[in-house]
Amino acid sequence: MRLAMVLGIVALGGAALARASDAALPDAALGRELATLAAGGRVAIAGEEIVSHVALPRLYAALGGGRLWQDPARFATLKQVVAESAGDGLTPADYHARALERLGSAADAGADLLATDAFVMLQYDLYLGKVDPVTIEADWNVPRRRLREGPALEFLTQALRNGEIRESVARVRPNHWLYEHGRAALARYRGIEAAGGWGTVAKGPKLEPGGVDARVPSLRRRLAASGDYAGAPSDSTLYDAALVEALKVFQRRHLLSDDGEVGPTTLRELDVPVSARIDQIRLNLERGRWVLHEIGDGDLVVVDIAGYGVRFLRDHHTIWRARAIVGQRYRQTPVFGAQIENIVFNPTWTVPPGILARDVLPQMQRGENALAHKKLKVFTRDGAPVDPATIRWADYTVQDFPYVLRQDAGDENALGHVKINFPNPYLVYLHDTPSRSLFDKSQRNFSSGCIRIDRPLELVELLLADPVRWNAAAIKAAVDAGTTRTVELTRKVPVLLIYWTADEDPDGRLVFKRDSYGRDARLLRALDARFRFGTRPRL
């Protein structure tokens, strides 16, 4: 539930939230505008429509019905925090920045109303995000922050009553190091843009270490501008060792193979303009406002879909990380949250409906022996074995297929030696894999939606959290036994699957990831869209 929605449904009792002595004196002109809003009418001030048309009448009522911004210092602080919202990747114009600047002061009722609207909307967006994630991510099910009605309204009334404009804005931001580092990165990249950005490196043949090329000086300047090269400026055309190492840093920051060669893929990333990287940081600050509030104390597993990785967090700190393989572009790993409940050692693998429909059934209908290739056995839904030669494969679709296809546990099982279960409607889970060589790829979207993880037994040890019964040796023994065994976690651990295209590596360096699912452009359009009356929930 959004903050302003809460304000819109709270039944206010002014005496419950504000002492009469604290309340501002009622203002007749302001009261007329508020009455128009309360009746569902539209109010425009200095060419800007009031968006919080439900919340504002109730908020002013809680504060006595008088003006809130007559103090010039308070109004100036509001204008400052609105301007500073750009540092969060937001757009100050969304919060009436130009109109507030033109007005100069809240000298009349309309200006006062406009200022309060800006204040409420800015709090709203910093607390929950400007864009509703369910409109961007089709599978989104991560619970939004819960707001109790009375305290939510009291927070705003106290901030306005006490003049805590800047302090309240700071308190509603995500209190997480990743968000703060994102804000710092945004400021840094805007500084690069203000200084002229970085140039491009011309196309040409692959540039290899030790080579001589007229493009080397532009490569050196490009890497110096982004902070990857710290050496002295030079017009040398020799692609020397120091510049090669700088390029390797750049490649690692962009999830490329760090071979030190300037080939087509590396060149494409080098030539992405700084303005696009600024937008990429902004998008992930918005994603941070969606979820980082919820990353609190305790254990949490985070699947970084765009970064092909998985992390185990404890009390905000990453204590373990590993490479991951995620869904292909057309079999995307969904974004959602769940609870890890159990571990399955030596799992069998039952073909899920999606793979049955897209792969196995069409292959069998074409006469390809997918069962033999994948070492699958056929069973009735009651578990009785079936001879596949007796099945008329062409007669079935995935909707009416009456059999179960299963792969036995073992070294060649698609799930490897361990499966980590968290019930969800997408039939997605974490698991081991026999295809270890794929972890060496820089871009790892090869699965059908589930997440294959490197070094999974280390994660299992963290999840089971029992150094006596389930230490590394005991876990290895359970795998070596070869029998299928399910172990319930004594305490469920939350897991969050997120799509994050910019964050930090273990060394604190800013990492940009390829938008392999094509989601950034849609989110950017929504983030940059202007508010219109009736286009947001009832604020």
C-alpha positions as a Python dict, from the first residue, in 0.01 Angstrom:
ca = {
    (1, 'M'): (0, 0, 0),
    (2, 'R'): (144, 335, -97),
    (3, 'L'): (202, 610, 157),
    (4, 'A'): (-36, 856, -4),
    (5, 'M'): (-301, 587, -45),
    (6, 'V'): (-278, 536, 330),
    (7, 'L'): (-323, 906, 381),
    (8, 'G'): (-623, 897, 152),
    (9, 'I'): (-812, 640, 360),
    (10, 'V'): (-717, 745, 711),
    (11, 'A'): (-1011, 870, 913),
    (12, 'L'): (-862, 1170, 1077),
    (13, 'G'): (-921, 1303, 1420),
    (14, 'G'): (-720, 1618, 1455),
    (15, 'A'): (-707, 1597, 1834),
    (16, 'A'): (-558, 1247, 1811),
    (17, 'L'): (-267, 1364, 1601),
    (18, 'A'): (-208, 1729, 1680),
    (19, 'R'): (-270, 1940, 1984),
    (20, 'A'): (-497, 2237, 1925),
    (21, 'S'): (-220, 2471, 2034),
    (22, 'D'): (3, 2333, 1757),
    (23, 'A'): (-254, 2365, 1479),
    (24, 'A'): (-225, 2641, 1222),
    (25, 'L'): (-509, 2890, 1203),
    (26, 'P'): (-768, 2794, 941),
    (27, 'D'): (-732, 2977, 609),
    (28, 'A'): (-1049, 3047, 409),
    (29, 'A'): (-884, 3057, 64),
    (30, 'L'): (-695, 2738, 136),
    (31, 'G'): (-1014, 2580, 265),
    (32, 'R'): (-1193, 2649, -65),
    (33, 'E'): (-917, 2478, -265),
    (34, 'L'): (-912, 2183, -28),
    (35, 'A'): (-1289, 2150, -51),
    (36, 'T'): (-1259, 2132, -430),
    (37, 'L'): (-1002, 1853, -399),
    (38, 'A'): (-1209, 1669, -140),
    (39, 'A'): (-1506, 1678, -376),
    (40, 'G'): (-1298, 1518, -653),
    (41, 'G'): (-1233, 1839, -840),
    (42, 'R'): (-909, 1939, -1008),
    (43, 'V'): (-693, 2223, -882),
    (44, 'A'): (-408, 2377, -1079),
    (45, 'I'): (-154, 2618, -930),
    (46, 'A'): (93, 2809, -1148),
    (47, 'G'): (18, 2572, -1434),
    (48, 'E'): (72, 2257, -1222),
    (49, 'E'): (-205, 2020, -1120),
    (50, 'I'): (-229, 1903, -762),
    (51, 'V'): (-172, 1526, -761),
    (52, 'S'): (-239, 1435, -396),
    (53, 'H'): (-604, 1530, -425),
    (54, 'V'): (-723, 1289, -155),
    (55, 'A'): (-432, 1307, 88),
    (56, 'L'): (-397, 1684, 109),
    (57, 'P'): (-743, 1766, 253),
    (58, 'R'): (-689, 1510, 526),
    (59, 'L'): (-335, 1619, 600),
    (60, 'Y'): (-433, 1985, 631),
    (61, 'A'): (-725, 1885, 852),
    (62, 'A'): (-484, 1705, 1085),
    (63, 'L'): (-279, 2024, 1110),
    (64, 'G'): (-567, 2263, 1176),
    (65, 'G'): (-653, 2378, 824),
    (66, 'G'): (-401, 2662, 802),
    (67, 'R'): (-102, 2735, 582),
    (68, 'L'): (214, 2532, 633),
    (69, 'W'): (483, 2714, 432),
    (70, 'Q'): (467, 3079, 531),
    (71, 'D'): (809, 3056, 696),
    (72, 'P'): (1055, 3157, 417),
    (73, 'A'): (1327, 2930, 555),
    (74, 'R'): (1097, 2627, 552),
    (75, 'F'): (986, 2701, 196),
    (76, 'A'): (1349, 2743, 88),
    (77, 'T'): (1438, 2407, 244),
    (78, 'L'): (1155, 2242, 54),
    (79, 'K'): (1281, 2382, -274),
    (80, 'Q'): (1628, 2254, -191),
    (81, 'V'): (1518, 1898, -114),
    (82, 'V'): (1305, 1894, -428),
    (83, 'A'): (1607, 1999, -634),
    (84, 'E'): (1820, 1741, -456),
    (85, 'S'): (1580, 1461, -554),
    (86, 'A'): (1782, 1447, -875),
    (87, 'G'): (2052, 1288, -659),
    (88, 'D'): (1815, 994, -606),
    (89, 'G'): (1763, 958, -980),
    (90, 'L'): (1422, 1125, -957),
    (91, 'T'): (1304, 1424, -1161),
    (92, 'P'): (1256, 1747, -962),
    (93, 'A'): (994, 1866, -1212),
    (94, 'D'): (770, 1586, -1082),
    (95, 'Y'): (759, 1774, -754),
    (96, 'H'): (667, 2114, -899),
    (97, 'A'): (1028, 2239, -895),
    (98, 'R'): (985, 2498, -1169),
    (99, 'A'): (657, 2630, -1035),
    (100, 'L'): (793, 2656, -680),
    (101, 'E'): (1092, 2846, -809),
    (102, 'R'): (871, 3085, -1006),
    (103, 'L'): (650, 3148, -705),
    (104, 'G'): (948, 3235, -489),
    (105, 'S'): (751, 3197, -166),
    (106, 'A'): (429, 3044, -36),
    (107, 'A'): (264, 3385, -19),
    (108, 'D'): (-86, 3261, -99),
    (109, 'A'): (-304, 2958, -44),
    (110, 'G'): (-231, 2811, -387),
    (111, 'A'): (144, 2820, -338),
    (112, 'D'): (105, 2661, 4),
    (113, 'L'): (-101, 2380, -144),
    (114, 'L'): (152, 2325, -422),
    (115, 'A'): (437, 2305, -170),
    (116, 'T'): (256, 2045, 40),
    (117, 'D'): (176, 1840, -270),
    (118, 'A'): (545, 1840, -361),
    (119, 'F'): (641, 1735, -9),
    (120, 'V'): (394, 1445, 2),
    (121, 'M'): (483, 1313, -344),
    (122, 'L'): (856, 1325, -276),
    (123, 'Q'): (813, 1131, 49),
    (124, 'Y'): (592, 882, -134),
    (125, 'D'): (844, 815, -412),
    (126, 'L'): (1150, 789, -191),
    (127, 'Y'): (971, 546, 38),
    (128, 'L'): (811, 317, -220),
    (129, 'G'): (943, 417, -561),
    (130, 'K'): (780, 634, -823),
    (131, 'V'): (696, 339, -1050),
    (132, 'D'): (471, 59, -929),
    (133, 'P'): (679, -256, -1000),
    (134, 'V'): (376, -467, -1086),
    (135, 'T'): (331, -250, -1396),
    (136, 'I'): (686, -331, -1509),
    (137, 'E'): (758, -683, -1383),
    (138, 'A'): (484, -926, -1480),
    (139, 'D'): (581, -1178, -1211),
    (140, 'W'): (636, -929, -929),
    (141, 'N'): (519, -1062, -594),
    (142, 'V'): (759, -900, -346),
    (143, 'P'): (541, -751, -72),
    (144, 'R'): (544, -373, -58),
    (145, 'R'): (632, -197, 263),
    (146, 'R'): (351, -217, 516),
    (147, 'L'): (231, 118, 646),
    (148, 'R'): (6, 142, 946),
    (149, 'E'): (-242, 418, 883),
    (150, 'G'): (-207, 629, 1196),
    (151, 'P'): (173, 628, 1217),
    (152, 'A'): (206, 705, 844),
    (153, 'L'): (-3, 1018, 878),
    (154, 'E'): (157, 1114, 1206),
    (155, 'F'): (501, 1092, 1044),
    (156, 'L'): (406, 1361, 792),
    (157, 'T'): (218, 1578, 1037),
    (158, 'Q'): (506, 1573, 1283),
    (159, 'A'): (756, 1656, 1009),
    (160, 'L'): (547, 1953, 897),
    (161, 'R'): (463, 2065, 1247),
    (162, 'N'): (828, 2057, 1357),
    (163, 'G'): (978, 2185, 1035),
    (164, 'E'): (1173, 1861, 984),
    (165, 'I'): (1162, 1883, 607),
    (166, 'R'): (1511, 1765, 522),
    (167, 'E'): (1525, 1517, 810),
    (168, 'S'): (1202, 1344, 712),
    (169, 'V'): (1312, 1313, 349),
    (170, 'A'): (1636, 1150, 463),
    (171, 'R'): (1446, 904, 683),
    (172, 'V'): (1226, 768, 403),
    (173, 'R'): (1518, 677, 176),
    (174, 'P'): (1626, 311, 184),
    (175, 'N'): (1870, 274, 473),
    (176, 'H'): (2108, 47, 285),
    (177, 'W'): (2470, 82, 178),
    (178, 'L'): (2391, -22, -180),
    (179, 'Y'): (2146, 266, -219),
    (180, 'E'): (2389, 519, -73),
    (181, 'H'): (2667, 391, -296),
    (182, 'G'): (2430, 419, -592),
    (183, 'R'): (2362, 783, -509),
    (184, 'A'): (2737, 846, -485),
    (185, 'A'): (2791, 675, -822),
    (186, 'L'): (2517, 885, -979),
    (187, 'A'): (2682, 1204, -856),
    (188, 'R'): (3019, 1085, -984),
    (189, 'Y'): (2889, 1001, -1332),
    (190, 'R'): (2700, 1328, -1354),
    (191, 'G'): (3032, 1494, -1278),
    (192, 'I'): (3189, 1305, -1567),
    (193, 'E'): (2905, 1422, -1791),
    (194, 'A'): (2948, 1783, -1678),
    (195, 'A'): (3320, 1761, -1758),
    (196, 'G'): (3242, 1661, -2116),
    (197, 'G'): (3176, 1291, -2078),
    (198, 'W'): (3400, 1042, -2249),
    (199, 'G'): (3474, 1011, -2614),
    (200, 'T'): (3430, 706, -2830),
    (201, 'V'): (3689, 465, -2961),
    (202, 'A'): (3669, 425, -3337),
    (203, 'K'): (3586, 91, -3491),
    (204, 'G'): (3867, -109, -3634),
    (205, 'P'): (4048, -442, -3613),
    (206, 'K'): (4085, -616, -3279),
    (207, 'L'): (4337, -438, -3061),
    (208, 'E'): (4559, -683, -2875),
    (209, 'P'): (4815, -625, -2596),
    (210, 'G'): (5145, -496, -2727),
    (211, 'G'): (4991, -374, -3051),
    (212, 'V'): (5033, -31, -3203),
    (213, 'D'): (4720, 150, -3317),
    (214, 'A'): (4618, 511, -3378),
    (215, 'R'): (4312, 451, -3156),
    (216, 'V'): (4517, 385, -2842),
    (217, 'P'): (4522, 751, -2725),
    (218, 'S'): (4142, 770, -2747),
    (219, 'L'): (4117, 440, -2557),
    (220, 'R'): (4347, 581, -2288),
    (221, 'R'): (4138, 896, -2255),
    (222, 'R'): (3818, 694, -2247),
    (223, 'L'): (3939, 470, -1964),
    (224, 'A'): (4082, 765, -1773),
    (225, 'A'): (3747, 945, -1788),
    (226, 'S'): (3563, 650, -1632),
    (227, 'G'): (3831, 602, -1365),
    (228, 'D'): (3962, 270, -1496),
    (229, 'Y'): (4300, 411, -1602),
    (230, 'A'): (4500, 607, -1346),
    (231, 'G'): (4824, 647, -1539),
    (232, 'A'): (4975, 961, -1688),
    (233, 'P'): (4818, 1112, -2000),
    (234, 'S'): (5000, 1014, -2318),
    (235, 'D'): (4963, 1023, -2694),
    (236, 'S'): (5155, 699, -2735),
    (237, 'T'): (4997, 457, -2980),
    (238, 'L'): (5144, 153, -2801),
    (239, 'Y'): (4886, -59, -2625),
    (240, 'D'): (5109, -106, -2322),
    (241, 'A'): (5073, -322, -2010),
    (242, 'A'): (4928, -46, -1789),
    (243, 'L'): (4653, 28, -2038),
    (244, 'V'): (4583, -343, -2085),
    (245, 'E'): (4530, -379, -1708),
    (246, 'A'): (4299, -78, -1710),
    (247, 'L'): (4093, -236, -1986),
    (248, 'K'): (4072, -560, -1790),
    (249, 'V'): (3927, -366, -1497),
    (250, 'F'): (3675, -211, -1736),
    (251, 'Q'): (3587, -552, -1877),
    (252, 'R'): (3530, -699, -1532),
    (253, 'R'): (3310, -400, -1442),
    (254, 'H'): (3095, -475, -1746),
    (255, 'L'): (3084, -855, -1701),
    (256, 'L'): (3300, -916, -2007),
    (257, 'S'): (3580, -1169, -2050),
    (258, 'D'): (3884, -989, -1911),
    (259, 'D'): (4119, -1086, -2194),
    (260, 'G'): (4256, -733, -2238),
    (261, 'E'): (4158, -731, -2605),
    (262, 'V'): (3948, -457, -2764),
    (263, 'G'): (3713, -663, -2978),
    (264, 'P'): (3361, -580, -3101),
    (265, 'T'): (3186, -660, -2770),
    (266, 'T'): (3427, -459, -2556),
    (267, 'L'): (3421, -175, -2807),
    (268, 'R'): (3042, -165, -2793),
    (269, 'E'): (3052, -124, -2414),
    (270, 'L'): (3325, 140, -2434),
    (271, 'D'): (3113, 348, -2668),
    (272, 'V'): (2800, 353, -2448),
    (273, 'P'): (2763, 725, -2362),
    (274, 'V'): (2786, 844, -2004),
    (275, 'S'): (2424, 967, -2025),
    (276, 'A'): (2309, 607, -2077),
    (277, 'R'): (2511, 492, -1777),
    (278, 'I'): (2353, 769, -1569),
    (279, 'D'): (2009, 641, -1665),
    (280, 'Q'): (2117, 288, -1578),
    (281, 'I'): (2217, 400, -1228),
    (282, 'R'): (1887, 588, -1192),
    (283, 'L'): (1687, 278, -1284),
    (284, 'N'): (1858, 70, -1023),
    (285, 'L'): (1809, 332, -755),
    (286, 'E'): (1438, 298, -834),
    (287, 'R'): (1466, -80, -803),
    (288, 'G'): (1641, -17, -473),
    (289, 'R'): (1343, 182, -349),
    (290, 'W'): (1127, -120, -431),
    (291, 'V'): (1321, -376, -228),
    (292, 'L'): (1610, -241, -21),
    (293, 'H'): (1383, -130, 262),
    (294, 'E'): (1299, -498, 312),
    (295, 'I'): (1659, -619, 333),
    (296, 'G'): (1697, -600, 706),
    (297, 'D'): (1883, -795, 967),
    (298, 'G'): (1915, -1169, 941),
    (299, 'D'): (1984, -1404, 652),
    (300, 'L'): (1881, -1347, 293),
    (301, 'V'): (1967, -1517, -36),
    (302, 'V'): (1970, -1279, -332),
    (303, 'V'): (1970, -1403, -690),
    (304, 'D'): (2115, -1134, -916),
    (305, 'I'): (1954, -1226, -1247),
    (306, 'A'): (2121, -965, -1468),
    (307, 'G'): (2456, -1019, -1295),
    (308, 'Y'): (2448, -1399, -1316),
    (309, 'G'): (2522, -1439, -948),
    (310, 'V'): (2385, -1542, -611),
    (311, 'R'): (2472, -1399, -270),
    (312, 'F'): (2411, -1492, 89),
    (313, 'L'): (2357, -1181, 303),
    (314, 'R'): (2368, -1166, 679),
    (315, 'D'): (2284, -838, 855),
    (316, 'H'): (2322, -640, 531),
    (317, 'H'): (2666, -787, 452),
    (318, 'T'): (2752, -1033, 177),
    (319, 'I'): (2926, -1330, 340),
    (320, 'W'): (2918, -1564, 39),
    (321, 'R'): (2873, -1525, -334),
    (322, 'A'): (2895, -1749, -637),
    (323, 'R'): (2836, -1749, -1009),
    (324, 'A'): (2495, -1846, -1140),
    (325, 'I'): (2331, -1946, -1465),
    (326, 'V'): (1986, -1794, -1523),
    (327, 'G'): (1707, -1817, -1778),
    (328, 'Q'): (1746, -1746, -2146),
    (329, 'R'): (1592, -1432, -2294),
    (330, 'Y'): (1286, -1628, -2402),
    (331, 'R'): (1272, -1838, -2083),
    (332, 'Q'): (1335, -1565, -1834),
    (333, 'T'): (1397, -1620, -1467),
    (334, 'P'): (1109, -1438, -1295),
    (335, 'V'): (1147, -1162, -1036),
    (336, 'F'): (987, -1259, -704),
    (337, 'G'): (1042, -1335, -339),
    (338, 'A'): (987, -1660, -147),
    (339, 'Q'): (1105, -1864, 152),
    (340, 'I'): (1364, -2143, 125),
    (341, 'E'): (1214, -2443, 305),
    (342, 'N'): (1423, -2751, 233),
    (343, 'I'): (1726, -2905, 66),
    (344, 'V'): (1706, -3216, -153),
    (345, 'F'): (2024, -3422, -182),
    (346, 'N'): (2059, -3632, -498),
    (347, 'P'): (1728, -3513, -642),
    (348, 'T'): (1540, -3669, -926),
    (349, 'W'): (1428, -3432, -1200),
    (350, 'T'): (1069, -3422, -1322),
    (351, 'V'): (1026, -3244, -1655),
    (352, 'P'): (821, -2928, -1588),
    (353, 'P'): (531, -2826, -1815),
    (354, 'G'): (729, -2553, -1991),
    (355, 'I'): (1014, -2779, -2098),
    (356, 'L'): (767, -3054, -2187),
    (357, 'A'): (577, -2814, -2415),
    (358, 'R'): (876, -2641, -2575),
    (359, 'D'): (1130, -2921, -2595),
    (360, 'V'): (1054, -3282, -2508),
    (361, 'L'): (708, -3329, -2657),
    (362, 'P'): (784, -3157, -2992),
    (363, 'Q'): (1107, -3356, -3021),
    (364, 'M'): (932, -3687, -2960),
    (365, 'Q'): (662, -3593, -3210),
    (366, 'R'): (933, -3525, -3470),
    (367, 'G'): (1079, -3869, -3411),
    (368, 'E'): (1377, -3747, -3208),
    (369, 'N'): (1448, -3965, -2908),
    (370, 'A'): (1457, -3693, -2644),
    (371, 'L'): (1393, -3952, -2372),
    (372, 'A'): (1713, -4139, -2444),
    (373, 'H'): (1912, -3818, -2487),
    (374, 'K'): (1799, -3684, -2150),
    (375, 'K'): (1783, -4028, -1985),
    (376, 'L'): (1416, -3981, -1899),
    (377, 'K'): (1179, -4250, -1777),
    (378, 'V'): (802, -4243, -1822),
    (379, 'F'): (552, -4299, -1541),
    (380, 'T'): (179, -4272, -1493),
    (381, 'R'): (66, -4002, -1252),
    (382, 'D'): (28, -4282, -996),
    (383, 'G'): (397, -4372, -1032),
    (384, 'A'): (366, -4687, -1246),
    (385, 'P'): (639, -4724, -1514),
    (386, 'V'): (533, -4697, -1879),
    (387, 'D'): (707, -4827, -2192),
    (388, 'P'): (756, -4515, -2408),
    (389, 'A'): (720, -4724, -2723),
    (390, 'T'): (352, -4776, -2635),
    (391, 'I'): (276, -4402, -2633),
    (392, 'R'): (127, -4228, -2938),
    (393, 'W'): (318, -3901, -2886),
    (394, 'A'): (143, -3719, -3168),
    (395, 'D'): (-192, -3755, -2991),
    (396, 'Y'): (-99, -3528, -2700),
    (397, 'T'): (-47, -3166, -2612),
    (398, 'V'): (105, -3047, -2286),
    (399, 'Q'): (-247, -2979, -2153),
    (400, 'D'): (-366, -3337, -2187),
    (401, 'F'): (-38, -3528, -2151),
    (402, 'P'): (-119, -3803, -1896),
    (403, 'Y'): (236, -3907, -1806),
    (404, 'V'): (525, -3793, -1590),
    (405, 'L'): (878, -3781, -1731),
    (406, 'R'): (1151, -3824, -1473),
    (407, 'Q'): (1528, -3840, -1464),
    (408, 'D'): (1695, -4053, -1196),
    (409, 'A'): (1937, -3902, -946),
    (410, 'G'): (2302, -3926, -1039),
    (411, 'D'): (2602, -3747, -1183),
    (412, 'E'): (2419, -3665, -1507),
    (413, 'N'): (2098, -3546, -1347),
    (414, 'A'): (1997, -3199, -1471),
    (415, 'L'): (1980, -3075, -1111),
    (416, 'G'): (2320, -3210, -1016),
    (417, 'H'): (2358, -3334, -660),
    (418, 'V'): (2147, -3081, -471),
    (419, 'K'): (1828, -2881, -511),
    (420, 'I'): (1726, -2585, -293),
    (421, 'N'): (1349, -2552, -271),
    (422, 'F'): (1136, -2241, -215),
    (423, 'P'): (770, -2301, -311),
    (424, 'N'): (652, -2062, -582),
    (425, 'P'): (403, -2067, -870),
    (426, 'Y'): (681, -2049, -1132),
    (427, 'L'): (837, -2390, -1047),
    (428, 'V'): (1173, -2216, -1011),
    (429, 'Y'): (1445, -2323, -767),
    (430, 'L'): (1821, -2316, -709),
    (431, 'H'): (2020, -2623, -802),
    (432, 'D'): (2354, -2779, -887),
    (433, 'T'): (2438, -2874, -1246),
    (434, 'P'): (2659, -3127, -1426),
    (435, 'S'): (2738, -2863, -1692),
    (436, 'R'): (3017, -2694, -1497),
    (437, 'S'): (3194, -2542, -1799),
    (438, 'L'): (2911, -2290, -1851),
    (439, 'F'): (3013, -2105, -1535),
    (440, 'D'): (3327, -1989, -1716),
    (441, 'K'): (3119, -1786, -1962),
    (442, 'S'): (3091, -1413, -1895),
    (443, 'Q'): (2724, -1405, -2004),
    (444, 'R'): (2537, -1692, -1840),
    (445, 'N'): (2173, -1696, -1948),
    (446, 'F'): (2140, -2058, -2059),
    (447, 'S'): (1875, -2215, -1836),
    (448, 'S'): (1501, -2260, -1880),
    (449, 'G'): (1426, -2033, -1585),
    (450, 'C'): (1572, -2209, -1281),
    (451, 'I'): (1899, -2092, -1130),
    (452, 'R'): (2204, -2314, -1149),
    (453, 'I'): (2468, -2216, -896),
    (454, 'D'): (2839, -2272, -863),
    (455, 'R'): (2964, -2424, -534),
    (456, 'P'): (2610, -2508, -418),
    (457, 'L'): (2718, -2720, -121),
    (458, 'E'): (2871, -2414, 43),
    (459, 'L'): (2533, -2241, 21),
    (460, 'V'): (2362, -2551, 160),
    (461, 'E'): (2592, -2538, 465),
    (462, 'L'): (2496, -2175, 528),
    (463, 'L'): (2126, -2250, 490),
    (464, 'L'): (2122, -2552, 720),
    (465, 'A'): (2322, -2351, 978),
    (466, 'D'): (2406, -2655, 1189),
    (467, 'P'): (2784, -2697, 1221),
    (468, 'V'): (2744, -3018, 1422),
    (469, 'R'): (2493, -3217, 1217),
    (470, 'W'): (2540, -3043, 882),
    (471, 'N'): (2900, -2937, 843),
    (472, 'A'): (3084, -2967, 511),
    (473, 'A'): (3185, -3328, 577),
    (474, 'A'): (2829, -3434, 663),
    (475, 'I'): (2691, -3263, 353),
    (476, 'K'): (2947, -3438, 133),
    (477, 'A'): (2856, -3770, 294),
    (478, 'A'): (2487, -3711, 215),
    (479, 'V'): (2576, -3646, -149),
    (480, 'D'): (2813, -3944, -169),
    (481, 'A'): (2542, -4175, -34),
    (482, 'G'): (2363, -4132, -366),
    (483, 'T'): (2015, -4164, -220),
    (484, 'T'): (1750, -3898, -256),
    (485, 'R'): (1697, -3725, 78),
    (486, 'T'): (1504, -3411, 178),
    (487, 'V'): (1621, -3205, 475),
    (488, 'E'): (1395, -2935, 614),
    (489, 'L'): (1550, -2609, 727),
    (490, 'T'): (1500, -2546, 1097),
    (491, 'R'): (1440, -2181, 1007),
    (492, 'K'): (1316, -2069, 667),
    (493, 'V'): (1544, -1827, 484),
    (494, 'P'): (1400, -1562, 251),
    (495, 'V'): (1517, -1556, -108),
    (496, 'L'): (1483, -1259, -341),
    (497, 'L'): (1522, -1289, -717),
    (498, 'I'): (1597, -944, -856),
    (499, 'Y'): (1687, -790, -1189),
    (500, 'W'): (1962, -541, -1116),
    (501, 'T'): (2164, -393, -1404),
    (502, 'A'): (2402, -175, -1200),
    (503, 'D'): (2557, -233, -858),
    (504, 'E'): (2899, -304, -705),
    (505, 'D'): (3150, -587, -718),
    (506, 'P'): (3322, -725, -403),
    (507, 'D'): (3592, -459, -438),
    (508, 'G'): (3338, -176, -436),
    (509, 'R'): (3371, -99, -806),
    (510, 'L'): (3062, 5, -1000),
    (511, 'V'): (2943, -276, -1227),
    (512, 'F'): (2721, -233, -1531),
    (513, 'K'): (2540, -538, -1660),
    (514, 'R'): (2385, -617, -1992),
    (515, 'D'): (2008, -574, -2000),
    (516, 'S'): (1966, -924, -2143),
    (517, 'Y'): (1590, -931, -2079),
    (518, 'G'): (1527, -585, -2227),
    (519, 'R'): (1360, -444, -1915),
    (520, 'D'): (1549, -121, -1861),
    (521, 'A'): (1391, 76, -2145),
    (522, 'R'): (1037, 11, -2018),
    (523, 'L'): (1129, 114, -1666),
    (524, 'L'): (1307, 427, -1788),
    (525, 'R'): (999, 540, -1978),
    (526, 'A'): (788, 496, -1665),
    (527, 'L'): (1042, 668, -1442),
    (528, 'D'): (1064, 969, -1673),
    (529, 'A'): (688, 999, -1735),
    (530, 'R'): (523, 1310, -1592),
    (531, 'F'): (243, 1283, -1342),
    (532, 'R'): (-106, 1353, -1467),
    (533, 'F'): (-428, 1387, -1271),
    (534, 'G'): (-579, 1042, -1236),
    (535, 'T'): (-271, 851, -1355),
    (536, 'R'): (-154, 755, -1006),
    (537, 'P'): (-339, 571, -730),
    (538, 'R'): (-574, 792, -532),
    (539, 'L'): (-326, 1014, -354),
}
